[in-house]
Amino acid sequence: MDLNKFDAPFNPEDIEWRIQQSGKT
């Protein structure tokens, strides 16, 4: 997971991407 991505604004697509990343870990 990229911490930089978390710093960026939350976008609908970004949120979905994060959910998938969260499941992957």
N, C-alpha and C positions, 0 to 999 in steps of 0.2 A: 504493500500500500504506500502511496506517495503522500507524505505529510503535506507537501506543497499543494496537492490537489485539495486537501481539506481547507487550506488557507483561502483558496479561490472561492468566489461566490457560489452559492448553491443553485444548481440548475436542475430542472426536471430530469434531464438525461444523466446528469452527474449523480443525482440521488440514486437512480436505478443502478448506475455503474458501481456506486459504493456498496449498495446492498449485495450485489454479486460478489464484490471483493470481500465483503464481510463474511460471506458464506465460504469463500475459498480460504481466507485467512492467509 
